Amino acid sequence: MTPDPSSTASIPTEADSWQMFDRIAKRYDLLNHLLSFRQDIGMRKRMIRHLPEGDSLALLDLATGTGDVLLQLHRLSGRIGTGVGLDMSSGMLGYGRHKILEAGLENDLHLLRSNAMLIGLREASFDVATISFGIRNVPDVPKALRDIHRVLKPGGRSLVLEFSLPANPFIRWGYLFYFRHILTRIGAWISGDAQAYTYLNTTVEAFPYGDDFVALMKDAGFSHVEAHPLTFGIATLYVGHKD
């Protein structure tokens, strides 16, 4: 498949990145699993270990895409009662709703088009809020983190899974080489959208990670913030608590 030449014109900003995700929605799940060597599935499973105590938990998933986090946590944890997924991409949400219907979970899991910086849901209404590989696409990260804190119940947790850079210099070199030269080409070929995978590379390298992101979560009001590097540090799971 030849990428659409018009898609390489310019790299989108965070504010309009949802339009890019509309374009690649059809092949998004395939590319996620393929380009990560299915590591994305295992990384999302790690979130289950950090769910708060209790059953019938209310889950909010931001930048939900096609709903993988909602579906995976509901199916594998057995402790999610209801879930709401928010995303700005109507194309991604359409595929997500189809997956939820196929799983017979339309009464438990719901997808809405909304912005992570202005969630628009009731204060203190969720036990856990997740965002998987999406926080770097938010134009105002501190504002989004504050709103996540607002909608969590006391005792709730925020789980943020995001790309990071490995500390080991050899692994870091190989990781960046793959991101800059291999992932972008394969992603462009399969999706037909070179711009989307150039965007992925540039946002990952520019986004704060490790202690810098922990500081952002603390500034937003979270306590006992922990950073858990995954797969040699190519991604990090951040866990924040609301007192």
N, C-alpha and C positions, 0 to 999 in steps of 0.2 A: 504494500500500500504506500503510495507517495503522499507525504505530508502536504497539506494545503499551503501553498506559498504565502497566502495572506495571513496565516497564523503565525508567521515568524516576524511580522512587522515590528512588534514591540513587546516587551515583557510586561504583563499586567501588574498593576499595583494591588496591594492587599484589598483595597476597597472594591475593586471590580473583578477579583479573582474568581468569584462565584460564576461569572459568565464563562470563564475558561472551563470550570468544572461541568457546566451545562454541556459543553461541546464534547467532553471526553467521558460523559456518564456511561455510555453504552459499554465501554471497555474498561471502566475504572476498576472493578473488582478483579478482573483478569490480570490487569497490569500490576495492581498492588501485590497480588500473590506471586506473580512471575518475577517481578523486579526485586522483591525482597526475599526471594527463595522461600516463600511461605513463612518467613520470620514474623510478618505482621500478625499472623494468627496467634502464634505463641506469645508475642508481646501483649496482645490484648487479654490473653488468658491470665497473665500476671496480675492484671487489675483485680481479679477475683480475690486474691490473697489480701487485698487491702480494703475490701468492702467493710463498712461499719458492721457492728454486731446487730443481730436481729433478722427477722424474716419479713416478707411482704414489704421490702424496701421500695421507696419511690426513687426512681432513677431519672436524672436529666442528662442527656447526651448532646453536647454542643458540637457544631460542625459534623453532624451525624452522617453526612454523605448518604450512602445506601443502607444505613442502619446496622452495619456489622456489629458495632459495640453493643447496641441494644439487644440484638438477637443472641449474640454470643454470651453475654452476661446473664441474660434471662435463662437460656438453655443450660448453661454449664454450672451456674452457681446454685440454682434452685431457690434463690432468696430474693429475687426481684419480683415484686408484686405488680407494679405499674411502671411504665417508662414513657418518657417524652423525648423525642429527638428533634432538634432544631437545625436548620441549614438554610442558606440563602439560595442554593441551587435547586430550582424546580425539577430539573432533569434528574439530579441525583435522588431527590425525594421520591420521584415517580418510580424509580427502580426499587427504592427501599420499601415503598408501600406494597409493591408486588411481592417482595420477599416475605414481608410480614403476613400478607394474605395466604401465601403458600404454606407458611408455618402455622397457620390457624391462630395467630396471636393478635388479631385486629382489635379484640376487646381489651387487651392489656398494653399494647404498644402503639403509640400515636406519633406521627410525624407532622411538623408544622414548619412553615417558611418563616424564619425569624432571624434576627441579628444577634450574635453573641455579645455585643456591646450593650444591647438594650433588650434583655431577655423578655421582658413584658409579662412575666409570670409572678404569682403571688410570693411575697416574702416568706421565708422559712417554710417552704412547702416540699422540699426534697431531702432525702437522707444522703444521697450521693450524687455528685455531678462529675461527669467525665468529659474529656475532650481528647480525641486521639488524632495526632498528626494534623491538627487544625489551628492550634493557638497562634502559630506563626503567620497564619493568613488573616489575622484580626488586625485592623488598622490601629486600634488603641488597646494594647494588651492590658495595661493597668486598669483601665475602665472595665474591660471584660472580667478580669479577676475580681474586682470589687462587686460586680453584679452577680457573679457566681457565688460569692460569699453571702450576698444578700438573700438569695433564694434557698440557701441551705438551712436546714433546721439546726439548732444547737446540738452539738455532737455529730453533725454531719461531716462528710469528707469530700474533698475535691481531688480527683485523680487526673493528672495531666500527662499524657504520653506524647513525647515529641522527639524528633531527631536531635542528635547532639554529635559532637566530634570526639572520637576516641582519644584517650590520653597517650596510649602507646604510639610512638612516632611511626613505626612500621605499619601498624594497622591503620593509622590515620592516613598515611600516604596512599595505601591501597584503596581505602574507602573513598577518599577524595578523587582518586583516579577513576574509580568506577562511576562515581556520581557525575563527574565532569565530562567523561568521554564515552562511557558505555551505556549507562542508564538513559542519558538524554537521547542517544541514537535509537536504542531499542524502543523507548517510550514514544518517540516521534514516529517511528515506522509503524508500530502497531496501532497507535491512537489516531494517526494522521494529523497530529497537532504538535509540532516541534516546540511551539511557544510554551506549552504547558509544562514540559519537562525541563526546559531551560529555567522556567520560573521555580520549579522544585529545587534545582541545584542552587540557585542564587539565594533563595530564602533560607535554606538550611544552613548555608555557610555564614549568613549574616545574623542569624537569630541568637539571642543570648541563651546560654545553657549553663548547667551546673550551678555553682554558687550564685551567679548573676540572676538566674531565673528563680532560685530559692528566695533571693532578696525581694523580687517582685511579688511573690506570693505572700511573704511576710508583710510587706507594705500594704497589701490589699486586706489584711486582717487575719490571715491564717496563722495558726500556731503549730508547733511541732512539725514543721515542714521538713520532709525527707526527700532526698534525691537517690533513686535506685538506678544505676547504669545497667543497661541490658545489652546483650550480644556484643561484648567487648567495648561498650560505650557508644555504639552507633545510634542508640536511642536512650532516653532516660524517662523513667516514670517518677513524677513528682507527686507526693502525697501531702496534702494540707488538711488540717483539722479546724473546724469552727467550734470555739468554746461555747 
